[in-house]
């Protein structure tokens, strides 16, 4: 199973956001042990640094991402992906870009706790706590 990690999952773990951090940590541990089949959208990397740097430091944010990308690949995205996202029937464009990234890396699921905003997604959205048991 190929998984695209929505930014909220990565932020929950990195910033220890209760009560979501534990499920995110378990999912990331499972994906790290699996080695392969996990992606993060390219724009999520920039957004992560933007959000985390004021709370920690730019070096800390980048170091975290370097460790993450030892077992999570960055999903490719291009102009065609942008156009795809722009035409999705989703209210939040950032979520549409997550879907476009998931399509680009051929993900089976998007790991997110923001299930409501992915109701119109062609890629199934699954909460981290529910996805843990589905990974082999």
N, CA, C and O atoms as a GROMACS GRO file, in nm:
protein
  544
    1UNK      N    1   0.084  -0.118   0.000
    1UNK     CA    2   0.000   0.000   0.000
    1UNK      C    3   0.089   0.125   0.000
    1UNK      O    4   0.182   0.137   0.080
    2UNK      N    5   0.060   0.215  -0.091
    2UNK     CA    6   0.134   0.340  -0.100
    2UNK      C    7   0.055   0.448  -0.026
    2UNK      O    8  -0.065   0.466  -0.047
    3UNK      N    9   0.125   0.520   0.062
    3UNK     CA   10   0.062   0.619   0.150
    3UNK      C   11   0.122   0.757   0.123
    3UNK      O   12   0.244   0.774   0.119
    4UNK      N   13   0.035   0.856   0.105
    4UNK     CA   14   0.079   0.996   0.104
    4UNK      C   15   0.042   1.054   0.241
    4UNK      O   16  -0.073   1.046   0.284
    5UNK      N   17   0.142   1.111   0.308
    5UNK     CA   18   0.120   1.172   0.439
    5UNK      C   19   0.074   1.316   0.422
    5UNK      O   20   0.146   1.398   0.365
    6UNK      N   21  -0.044   1.346   0.471
    6UNK     CA   22  -0.089   1.485   0.473
    6UNK      C   23  -0.004   1.559   0.576
    6UNK      O   24   0.045   1.499   0.672
    7UNK      N   25   0.012   1.687   0.557
    7UNK     CA   26   0.097   1.766   0.645
    7UNK      C   27   0.052   1.760   0.790
    7UNK      O   28   0.136   1.762   0.880
    8UNK      N   29  -0.078   1.751   0.815
    8UNK     CA   30  -0.124   1.750   0.954
    8UNK      C   31  -0.066   1.632   1.033
    8UNK      O   32  -0.037   1.645   1.152
    9UNK      N   33  -0.049   1.519   0.968
    9UNK     CA   34   0.006   1.400   1.035
    9UNK      C   35   0.152   1.425   1.075
    9UNK      O   36   0.192   1.392   1.187
   10UNK      N   37   0.228   1.483   0.987
   10UNK     CA   38   0.369   1.510   1.013
   10UNK      C   39   0.382   1.618   1.120
   10UNK      O   40   0.467   1.606   1.209
   11UNK      N   41   0.302   1.721   1.113
   11UNK     CA   42   0.305   1.827   1.214
   11UNK      C   43   0.261   1.776   1.351
   11UNK      O   44   0.319   1.816   1.453
   12UNK      N   45   0.161   1.690   1.355
   12UNK     CA   46   0.116   1.636   1.483
   12UNK      C   47   0.231   1.566   1.555
   12UNK      O   48   0.249   1.583   1.675
   13UNK      N   49   0.306   1.488   1.480
   13UNK     CA   50   0.420   1.418   1.540
   13UNK      C   51   0.531   1.516   1.577
   13UNK      O   52   0.579   1.515   1.690
   14UNK      N   53   0.572   1.599   1.483
   14UNK     CA   54   0.687   1.688   1.503
   14UNK      C   55   0.664   1.787   1.616
   14UNK      O   56   0.757   1.821   1.690
   15UNK      N   57   0.541   1.834   1.630
   15UNK     CA   58   0.510   1.935   1.732
   15UNK      C   59   0.443   1.874   1.855
   15UNK      O   60   0.401   1.946   1.946
   16UNK      N   61   0.433   1.741   1.858
   16UNK     CA   62   0.374   1.669   1.971
   16UNK      C   63   0.236   1.726   2.006
   16UNK      O   64   0.208   1.757   2.122
   17UNK      N   65   0.152   1.738   1.903
   17UNK     CA   66   0.018   1.795   1.921
   17UNK      C   67  -0.079   1.689   1.973
   17UNK      O   68  -0.118   1.597   1.902
   18UNK      N   69  -0.116   1.706   2.099
   18UNK     CA   70  -0.211   1.614   2.162
   18UNK      C   71  -0.352   1.645   2.110
   18UNK      O   72  -0.382   1.761   2.084
   19UNK      N   73  -0.436   1.548   2.096
   19UNK     CA   74  -0.417   1.407   2.124
   19UNK      C   75  -0.375   1.326   2.002
   19UNK      O   76  -0.387   1.203   2.001
   20UNK      N   77  -0.327   1.392   1.898
   20UNK     CA   78  -0.302   1.327   1.770
   20UNK      C   79  -0.160   1.272   1.753
   20UNK      O   80  -0.137   1.187   1.667
   21UNK      N   81  -0.067   1.319   1.833
   21UNK     CA   82   0.074   1.285   1.814
   21UNK      C   83   0.101   1.135   1.824
   21UNK      O   84   0.182   1.081   1.749
   22UNK      N   85   0.033   1.067   1.915
   22UNK     CA   86   0.060   0.924   1.937
   22UNK      C   87   0.028   0.841   1.812
   22UNK      O   88   0.109   0.758   1.770
   23UNK      N   89  -0.088   0.863   1.753
   23UNK     CA   90  -0.125   0.787   1.632
   23UNK      C   91  -0.030   0.821   1.517
   23UNK      O   92   0.008   0.733   1.441
   24UNK      N   93   0.007   0.948   1.505
   24UNK     CA   94   0.102   0.988   1.400
   24UNK      C   95   0.237   0.921   1.421
   24UNK      O   96   0.300   0.875   1.326
   25UNK      N   97   0.282   0.916   1.546
   25UNK     CA   98   0.410   0.851   1.578
   25UNK      C   99   0.405   0.703   1.542
   25UNK      O  100   0.500   0.649   1.485
   26UNK      N  101   0.296   0.637   1.576
   26UNK     CA  102   0.283   0.494   1.546
   26UNK      C  103   0.282   0.470   1.395
   26UNK      O  104   0.343   0.375   1.346
   27UNK      N  105   0.212   0.556   1.322
   27UNK     CA  106   0.208   0.542   1.177
   27UNK      C  107   0.346   0.564   1.116
   27UNK      O  108   0.389   0.487   1.031
   28UNK      N  109   0.415   0.667   1.160
   28UNK     CA  110   0.550   0.693   1.107
   28UNK      C  111   0.645   0.579   1.142
   28UNK      O  112   0.728   0.542   1.060
   29UNK      N  113   0.634   0.523   1.262
   29UNK     CA  114   0.717   0.408   1.299
   29UNK      C  115   0.690   0.289   1.207
   29UNK      O  116   0.783   0.221   1.163
   30UNK      N  117   0.564   0.266   1.179
   30UNK     CA  118   0.527   0.154   1.090
   30UNK      C  119   0.580   0.177   0.949
   30UNK      O  120   0.632   0.084   0.886
   31UNK      N  121   0.569   0.299   0.900
   31UNK     CA  122   0.619   0.331   0.765
   31UNK      C  123   0.772   0.323   0.761
   31UNK      O  124   0.828   0.281   0.660
   32UNK      N  125   0.838   0.363   0.868
   32UNK     CA  126   0.985   0.356   0.873
   32UNK      C  127   1.031   0.211   0.870
   32UNK      O  128   1.129   0.178   0.803
   33UNK      N  129   0.961   0.124   0.940
   33UNK     CA  130   0.996  -0.018   0.942
   33UNK      C  131   0.968  -0.084   0.808
   33UNK      O  132   1.039  -0.176   0.766
   34UNK      N  133   0.864  -0.036   0.740
   34UNK     CA  134   0.824  -0.092   0.610
   34UNK      C  135   0.924  -0.054   0.501
   34UNK      O  136   0.948  -0.133   0.410
   35UNK      N  137   0.981   0.063   0.509
   35UNK     CA  138   1.079   0.113   0.411
   35UNK      C  139   1.028   0.104   0.268
   35UNK      O  140   1.049   0.004   0.199
   36UNK      N  141   0.961   0.207   0.227
   36UNK     CA  142   0.910   0.214   0.091
   36UNK      C  143   0.759   0.227   0.091
   36UNK      O  144   0.690   0.168   0.175
   37UNK      N  145   0.709   0.304  -0.002
   37UNK     CA  146   0.566   0.319  -0.015
   37UNK      C  147   0.507   0.434   0.064
   37UNK      O  148   0.385   0.441   0.082
   38UNK      N  149   0.592   0.526   0.110
   38UNK     CA  150   0.543   0.643   0.182
   38UNK      C  151   0.594   0.768   0.114
   38UNK      O  152   0.710   0.776   0.073
   39UNK      N  153   0.506   0.867   0.102
   39UNK     CA  154   0.539   0.993   0.034
   39UNK      C  155   0.486   1.111   0.113
   39UNK      O  156   0.395   1.098   0.194
   40UNK      N  157   0.546   1.226   0.087
   40UNK     CA  158   0.497   1.354   0.136
   40UNK      C  159   0.497   1.449   0.015
   40UNK      O  160   0.586   1.443  -0.069
   41UNK      N  161   0.397   1.534   0.008
   41UNK     CA  162   0.389   1.629  -0.103
   41UNK      C  163   0.503   1.730  -0.093
   41UNK      O  164   0.540   1.772   0.016
   42UNK      N  165   0.556   1.769  -0.206
   42UNK     CA  166   0.666   1.864  -0.209
   42UNK      C  167   0.632   1.996  -0.143
   42UNK      O  168   0.714   2.053  -0.072
   43UNK      N  169   0.510   2.045  -0.165
   43UNK     CA  170   0.473   2.172  -0.103
   43UNK      C  171   0.459   2.159   0.049
   43UNK      O  172   0.469   2.259   0.120
   44UNK      N  173   0.436   2.038   0.098
   44UNK     CA  174   0.427   2.017   0.242
   44UNK      C  175   0.560   2.043   0.312
   44UNK      O  176   0.564   2.084   0.428
   45UNK      N  177   0.668   2.019   0.240
   45UNK     CA  178   0.800   2.042   0.299
   45UNK      C  179   0.820   2.191   0.328
   45UNK      O  180   0.865   2.229   0.436
   46UNK      N  181   0.787   2.274   0.231
   46UNK     CA  182   0.799   2.418   0.252
   46UNK      C  183   0.702   2.466   0.360
   46UNK      O  184   0.739   2.547   0.445
   47UNK      N  185   0.579   2.416   0.358
   47UNK     CA  186   0.481   2.454   0.459
   47UNK      C  187   0.525   2.410   0.598
   47UNK      O  188   0.504   2.481   0.696
   48UNK      N  189   0.585   2.290   0.607
   48UNK     CA  190   0.635   2.241   0.735
   48UNK      C  191   0.737   2.339   0.793
   48UNK      O  192   0.729   2.376   0.910
   49UNK      N  193   0.833   2.378   0.712
   49UNK     CA  194   0.936   2.473   0.759
   49UNK      C  195   0.873   2.605   0.800
   49UNK      O  196   0.913   2.664   0.901
   50UNK      N  197   0.777   2.653   0.724
   50UNK     CA  198   0.710   2.780   0.754
   50UNK      C  199   0.639   2.773   0.890
   50UNK      O  200   0.642   2.870   0.966
   51UNK      N  201   0.577   2.659   0.920
   51UNK     CA  202   0.501   2.644   1.044
   51UNK      C  203   0.591   2.611   1.163
   51UNK      O  204   0.570   2.663   1.272
   52UNK      N  205   0.690   2.527   1.143
   52UNK     CA  206   0.771   2.478   1.254
   52UNK      C  207   0.884   2.574   1.293
   52UNK      O  208   0.916   2.584   1.412
   53UNK      N  209   0.942   2.644   1.198
   53UNK     CA  210   1.057   2.731   1.228
   53UNK      C  211   1.030   2.832   1.340
   53UNK      O  212   1.115   2.847   1.427
   54UNK      N  213   0.916   2.902   1.343
   54UNK     CA  214   0.894   2.996   1.454
   54UNK      C  215   0.883   2.927   1.591
   54UNK      O  216   0.910   2.989   1.694
   55UNK      N  217   0.844   2.799   1.592
   55UNK     CA  218   0.827   2.727   1.717
   55UNK      C  219   0.957   2.661   1.763
   55UNK      O  220   0.978   2.641   1.883
   56UNK      N  221   1.043   2.628   1.670
   56UNK     CA  222   1.170   2.563   1.700
   56UNK      C  223   1.280   2.647   1.640
   56UNK      O  224   1.318   2.750   1.695
   57UNK      N  225   1.332   2.601   1.526
   57UNK     CA  226   1.431   2.677   1.450
   57UNK      C  227   1.431   2.621   1.309
   57UNK      O  228   1.382   2.512   1.284
   58UNK      N  229   1.487   2.699   1.217
   58UNK     CA  230   1.496   2.651   1.079
   58UNK      C  231   1.581   2.526   1.070
   58UNK      O  232   1.548   2.435   0.994
   59UNK      N  233   1.689   2.521   1.146
   59UNK     CA  234   1.776   2.404   1.144
   59UNK      C  235   1.703   2.282   1.198
   59UNK      O  236   1.714   2.172   1.142
   60UNK      N  237   1.629   2.299   1.307
   60UNK     CA  238   1.554   2.189   1.365
   60UNK      C  239   1.450   2.136   1.266
   60UNK      O  240   1.435   2.015   1.251
   61UNK      N  241   1.379   2.226   1.199
   61UNK     CA  242   1.279   2.185   1.101
   61UNK      C  243   1.343   2.109   0.985
   61UNK      O  244   1.292   2.005   0.943
   62UNK      N  245   1.453   2.160   0.935
   62UNK     CA  246   1.521   2.093   0.823
   62UNK      C  247   1.579   1.960   0.867
   62UNK      O  248   1.573   1.863   0.792
   63UNK      N  249   1.636   1.954   0.986
   63UNK     CA  250   1.690   1.827   1.037
   63UNK      C  251   1.581   1.721   1.048
   63UNK      O  252   1.602   1.605   1.014
   64UNK      N  253   1.464   1.763   1.097
   64UNK     CA  254   1.351   1.671   1.106
   64UNK      C  255   1.315   1.617   0.968
   64UNK      O  256   1.295   1.496   0.951
   65UNK      N  257   1.307   1.706   0.870
   65UNK     CA  258   1.270   1.665   0.735
   65UNK      C  259   1.376   1.573   0.672
   65UNK      O  260   1.342   1.481   0.598
   66UNK      N  261   1.500   1.598   0.702
   66UNK     CA  262   1.606   1.510   0.651
   66UNK      C  263   1.588   1.370   0.708
   66UNK      O  264   1.600   1.271   0.636
   67UNK      N  265   1.559   1.361   0.838
   67UNK     CA  266   1.536   1.229   0.900
   67UNK      C  267   1.412   1.163   0.839
   67UNK      O  268   1.411   1.043   0.812
   68UNK      N  269   1.306   1.242   0.819
   68UNK     CA  270   1.183   1.189   0.763
   68UNK      C  271   1.205   1.133   0.623
   68UNK      O  272   1.154   1.026   0.588
   69UNK      N  273   1.282   1.206   0.542
   69UNK     CA  274   1.300   1.163   0.403
   69UNK      C  275   1.401   1.049   0.388
   69UNK      O  276   1.440   1.015   0.277
   70UNK      N  277   1.442   0.992   0.498
   70UNK     CA  278   1.519   0.867   0.491
   70UNK      C  279   1.426   0.749   0.462
   70UNK      O  280   1.470   0.645   0.413
   71UNK      N  281   1.297   0.766   0.493
   71UNK     CA  282   1.202   0.658   0.465
   71UNK      C  283   1.074   0.707   0.397
   71UNK      O  284   0.988   0.626   0.363
   72UNK      N  285   1.061   0.837   0.376
   72UNK     CA  286   0.946   0.896   0.306
   72UNK      C  287   1.000   0.972   0.186
   72UNK      O  288   1.085   1.059   0.200
   73UNK      N  289   0.949   0.940   0.068
   73UNK     CA  290   0.991   1.007  -0.055
   73UNK      C  291   0.909   1.135  -0.074
   73UNK      O  292   0.800   1.149  -0.020
   74UNK      N  293   0.964   1.227  -0.149
   74UNK     CA  294   0.891   1.348  -0.186
   74UNK      C  295   0.817   1.319  -0.316
   74UNK      O  296   0.878   1.280  -0.416
   75UNK      N  297   0.685   1.337  -0.314
   75UNK     CA  298   0.602   1.309  -0.431
   75UNK      C  299   0.631   1.411  -0.541
   75UNK      O  300   0.640   1.531  -0.514
   76UNK      N  301   0.645   1.363  -0.663
   76UNK     CA  302   0.668   1.456  -0.774
   76UNK      C  303   0.540   1.533  -0.806
   76UNK      O  304   0.429   1.480  -0.796
   77UNK      N  305   0.557   1.657  -0.845
   77UNK     CA  306   0.442   1.738  -0.886
   77UNK      C  307   0.488   1.832  -0.996
   77UNK      O  308   0.602   1.879  -0.996
   78UNK      N  309   0.401   1.858  -1.090
   78UNK     CA  310   0.438   1.943  -1.203
   78UNK      C  311   0.317   2.026  -1.245
   78UNK      O  312   0.216   2.030  -1.175
   79UNK      N  313   0.329   2.091  -1.356
   79UNK     CA  314   0.221   2.177  -1.405
   79UNK      C  315   0.092   2.098  -1.427
   79UNK      O  316  -0.017   2.145  -1.395
   80UNK      N  317   0.106   1.980  -1.483
   80UNK     CA  318  -0.011   1.895  -1.506
   80UNK      C  319  -0.080   1.863  -1.373
   80UNK      O  320  -0.203   1.862  -1.365
   81UNK      N  321  -0.002   1.838  -1.270
   81UNK     CA  322  -0.057   1.810  -1.137
   81UNK      C  323  -0.132   1.932  -1.082
   81UNK      O  324  -0.240   1.919  -1.025
   82UNK      N  325  -0.072   2.049  -1.100
   82UNK     CA  326  -0.138   2.172  -1.056
   82UNK      C  327  -0.273   2.188  -1.124
   82UNK      O  328  -0.372   2.220  -1.058
   83UNK      N  329  -0.278   2.167  -1.255
   83UNK     CA  330  -0.404   2.180  -1.329
   83UNK      C  331  -0.506   2.078  -1.280
   83UNK      O  332  -0.625   2.108  -1.269
   84UNK      N  333  -0.459   1.958  -1.252
   84UNK     CA  334  -0.547   1.855  -1.199
   84UNK      C  335  -0.608   1.902  -1.066
   84UNK      O  336  -0.729   1.894  -1.046
   85UNK      N  337  -0.522   1.952  -0.976
   85UNK     CA  338  -0.568   2.001  -0.845
   85UNK      C  339  -0.666   2.116  -0.861
   85UNK      O  340  -0.766   2.123  -0.790
   86UNK      N  341  -0.637   2.206  -0.952
   86UNK     CA  342  -0.722   2.324  -0.971
   86UNK      C  343  -0.863   2.286  -1.017
   86UNK      O  344  -0.957   2.362  -0.997
   87UNK      N  345  -0.876   2.169  -1.078
   87UNK     CA  346  -1.007   2.127  -1.128
   87UNK      C  347  -1.078   2.026  -1.039
   87UNK      O  348  -1.186   1.979  -1.074
   88UNK      N  349  -1.020   1.994  -0.926
   88UNK     CA  350  -1.086   1.901  -0.835
   88UNK      C  351  -1.200   1.973  -0.761
   88UNK      O  352  -1.188   2.092  -0.731
   89UNK      N  353  -1.309   1.903  -0.733
   89UNK     CA  354  -1.422   1.965  -0.663
   89UNK      C  355  -1.400   1.966  -0.511
   89UNK      O  356  -1.477   1.907  -0.435
   90UNK      N  357  -1.294   2.034  -0.470
   90UNK     CA  358  -1.260   2.039  -0.327
   90UNK      C  359  -1.255   2.185  -0.284
   90UNK      O  360  -1.210   2.272  -0.359
   91UNK      N  361  -1.300   2.212  -0.162
   91UNK     CA  362  -1.306   2.348  -0.112
   91UNK      C  363  -1.171   2.406  -0.073
   91UNK      O  364  -1.153   2.528  -0.077
   92UNK      N  365  -1.078   2.322  -0.035
   92UNK     CA  366  -0.948   2.368   0.012
   92UNK      C  367  -0.843   2.332  -0.093
   92UNK      O  368  -0.818   2.215  -0.120
   93UNK      N  369  -0.781   2.434  -0.153
   93UNK     CA  370  -0.686   2.410  -0.261
   93UNK      C  371  -0.562   2.334  -0.212
   93UNK      O  372  -0.507   2.253  -0.287
   94UNK      N  373  -0.518   2.359  -0.090
   94UNK     CA  374  -0.402   2.285  -0.039
   94UNK      C  375  -0.434   2.137  -0.031
   94UNK      O  376  -0.348   2.054  -0.062
   95UNK      N  377  -0.554   2.101   0.009
   95UNK     CA  378  -0.594   1.960   0.011
   95UNK      C  379  -0.600   1.904  -0.131
   95UNK      O  380  -0.563   1.789  -0.154
   96UNK      N  381  -0.645   1.983  -0.225
   96UNK     CA  382  -0.646   1.940  -0.366
   96UNK      C  383  -0.504   1.914  -0.416
   96UNK      O  384  -0.480   1.821  -0.493
   97UNK      N  385  -0.409   1.996  -0.372
   97UNK     CA  386  -0.268   1.973  -0.408
   97UNK      C  387  -0.217   1.844  -0.344
   97UNK      O  388  -0.134   1.774  -0.403
   98UNK      N  389  -0.265   1.812  -0.224
   98UNK     CA  390  -0.228   1.684  -0.162
   98UNK      C  391  -0.279   1.570  -0.249
   98UNK      O  392  -0.207   1.472  -0.272
   99UNK      N  393  -0.401   1.582  -0.296
   99UNK     CA  394  -0.459   1.477  -0.382
   99UNK      C  395  -0.378   1.466  -0.512
   99UNK      O  396  -0.348   1.355  -0.555
  100UNK      N  397  -0.343   1.577  -0.572
  100UNK     CA  398  -0.264   1.574  -0.695
  100UNK      C  399  -0.129   1.506  -0.670
  100UNK      O  400  -0.080   1.431  -0.754
  101UNK      N  401  -0.070   1.533  -0.556
  101UNK     CA  402   0.056   1.468  -0.519
  101UNK      C  403   0.035   1.318  -0.500
  101UNK      O  404   0.119   1.237  -0.540
  102UNK      N  405  -0.077   1.281  -0.438
  102UNK     CA  406  -0.108   1.138  -0.419
  102UNK      C  407  -0.125   1.068  -0.553
  102UNK      O  408  -0.079   0.955  -0.571
  103UNK      N  409  -0.191   1.134  -0.646
  103UNK     CA  410  -0.208   1.076  -0.780
  103UNK      C  411  -0.072   1.060  -0.847
  103UNK      O  412  -0.044   0.958  -0.910
  104UNK      N  413   0.013   1.163  -0.834
  104UNK     CA  414   0.145   1.161  -0.898
  104UNK      C  415   0.233   1.046  -0.847
  104UNK      O  416   0.311   0.989  -0.924
  105UNK      N  417   0.221   1.012  -0.720
  105UNK     CA  418   0.304   0.902  -0.666
  105UNK      C  419   0.227   0.771  -0.662
  105UNK      O  420   0.276   0.672  -0.607
  106UNK      N  421   0.108   0.769  -0.718
  106UNK     CA  422   0.023   0.651  -0.726
  106UNK      C  423  -0.014   0.597  -0.589
  106UNK      O  424  -0.017   0.476  -0.567
  107UNK      N  425  -0.042   0.689  -0.496
  107UNK     CA  426  -0.081   0.649  -0.361
  107UNK      C  427  -0.217   0.583  -0.360
  107UNK      O  428  -0.307   0.618  -0.437
  108UNK      N  429  -0.230   0.487  -0.271
  108UNK     CA  430  -0.358   0.420  -0.250
  108UNK      C  431  -0.444   0.497  -0.150
  108UNK      O  432  -0.567   0.495  -0.156
  109UNK      N  433  -0.376   0.564  -0.056
  109UNK     CA  434  -0.446   0.636   0.050
  109UNK      C  435  -0.371   0.764   0.085
  109UNK      O  436  -0.251   0.778   0.062
  110UNK      N  437  -0.446   0.857   0.143
  110UNK     CA  438  -0.389   0.978   0.202
  110UNK      C  439  -0.410   0.965   0.352
  110UNK      O  440  -0.524   0.955   0.399
  111UNK      N  441  -0.301   0.965   0.427
  111UNK     CA  442  -0.310   0.960   0.573
  111UNK      C  443  -0.334   1.102   0.623
  111UNK      O  444  -0.250   1.190   0.605
  112UNK      N  445  -0.448   1.123   0.686
  112UNK     CA  446  -0.486   1.256   0.735
  112UNK      C  447  -0.588   1.240   0.847
  112UNK      O  448  -0.660   1.141   0.853
  113UNK      N  449  -0.593   1.339   0.936
  113UNK     CA  450  -0.702   1.340   1.032
  113UNK      C  451  -0.811   1.436   0.987
  113UNK      O  452  -0.910   1.457   1.056
  114UNK      N  453  -0.792   1.495   0.871
  114UNK     CA  454  -0.883   1.592   0.814
  114UNK      C  455  -0.975   1.523   0.712
  114UNK      O  456  -0.982   1.566   0.596
  115UNK      N  457  -1.043   1.420   0.752
  115UNK     CA  458  -1.121   1.337   0.660
  115UNK      C  459  -1.233   1.414   0.590
  115UNK      O  460  -1.261   1.389   0.473
  116UNK      N  461  -1.296   1.505   0.661
  116UNK     CA  462  -1.410   1.579   0.603
  116UNK      C  463  -1.372   1.655   0.476
  116UNK      O  464  -1.448   1.658   0.379
  117UNK      N  465  -1.254   1.716   0.476
  117UNK     CA  466  -1.214   1.795   0.360
  117UNK      C  467  -1.174   1.710   0.240
  117UNK      O  468  -1.157   1.761   0.130
  118UNK      N  469  -1.159   1.580   0.262
  118UNK     CA  470  -1.124   1.490   0.152
  118UNK      C  471  -1.245   1.409   0.104
  118UNK      O  472  -1.229   1.309   0.034
  119UNK      N  473  -1.364   1.452   0.140
  119UNK     CA  474  -1.486   1.379   0.101
  119UNK      C  475  -1.498   1.364  -0.051
  119UNK      O  476  -1.550   1.263  -0.098
  120UNK      N  477  -1.452   1.463  -0.128
  120UNK     CA  478  -1.462   1.458  -0.274
  120UNK      C  479  -1.332   1.413  -0.340
  120UNK      O  480  -1.314   1.429  -0.461
  121UNK      N  481  -1.243   1.359  -0.263
  121UNK     CA  482  -1.114   1.315  -0.317
  121UNK      C  483  -1.128   1.181  -0.390
  121UNK      O  484  -1.196   1.091  -0.342
  122UNK      N  485  -1.063   1.169  -0.506
  122UNK     CA  486  -1.062   1.040  -0.574
  122UNK      C  487  -0.968   0.939  -0.507
  122UNK      O  488  -0.970   0.821  -0.539
  123UNK      N  489  -0.886   0.987  -0.414
  123UNK     CA  490  -0.798   0.900  -0.337
  123UNK      C  491  -0.855   0.892  -0.196
  123UNK      O  492  -0.887   0.994  -0.135
  124UNK      N  493  -0.869   0.772  -0.146
  124UNK     CA  494  -0.929   0.749  -0.014
  124UNK      C  495  -0.844   0.813   0.096
  124UNK      O  496  -0.722   0.797   0.098
  125UNK      N  497  -0.909   0.884   0.186
  125UNK     CA  498  -0.842   0.944   0.302
  125UNK      C  499  -0.871   0.857   0.424
  125UNK      O  500  -0.984   0.814   0.446
  126UNK      N  501  -0.765   0.832   0.502
  126UNK     CA  502  -0.775   0.744   0.618
  126UNK      C  503  -0.704   0.810   0.736
  126UNK      O  504  -0.594   0.863   0.721
  127UNK      N  505  -0.766   0.805   0.853
  127UNK     CA  506  -0.704   0.859   0.974
  127UNK      C  507  -0.583   0.772   1.012
  127UNK      O  508  -0.585   0.651   0.993
  128UNK      N  509  -0.478   0.834   1.064
  128UNK     CA  510  -0.359   0.757   1.102
  128UNK      C  511  -0.389   0.637   1.191
  128UNK      O  512  -0.335   0.529   1.168
  129UNK      N  513  -0.475   0.655   1.292
  129UNK     CA  514  -0.504   0.545   1.384
  129UNK      C  515  -0.570   0.427   1.312
  129UNK      O  516  -0.552   0.312   1.352
  130UNK      N  517  -0.646   0.455   1.208
  130UNK     CA  518  -0.713   0.349   1.131
  130UNK      C  519  -0.619   0.287   1.028
  130UNK      O  520  -0.634   0.170   0.993
  131UNK      N  521  -0.525   0.364   0.980
  131UNK     CA  522  -0.434   0.315   0.877
  131UNK      C  523  -0.328   0.220   0.934
  131UNK      O  524  -0.282   0.131   0.863
  132UNK      N  525  -0.290   0.238   1.058
  132UNK     CA  526  -0.186   0.157   1.120
  132UNK      C  527  -0.215   0.008   1.104
  132UNK      O  528  -0.127  -0.069   1.066
  133UNK      N  529  -0.336  -0.031   1.133
  133UNK     CA  530  -0.374  -0.172   1.124
  133UNK      C  531  -0.384  -0.224   0.981
  133UNK      O  532  -0.380  -0.345   0.959
  134UNK      N  533  -0.398  -0.134   0.885
  134UNK     CA  534  -0.412  -0.177   0.746
  134UNK      C  535  -0.278  -0.199   0.677
  134UNK      O  536  -0.270  -0.263   0.572
  135UNK      N  537  -0.171  -0.147   0.737
  135UNK     CA  538  -0.038  -0.163   0.677
  135UNK      C  539   0.020  -0.298   0.714
  135UNK      O  540   0.012  -0.341   0.829
  136UNK      N  541   0.079  -0.363   0.617
  136UNK     CA  542   0.141  -0.495   0.642
  136UNK      C  543   0.288  -0.480   0.664
  136UNK      O  544   0.358  -0.579   0.686
   0.00000   0.00000   0.00000
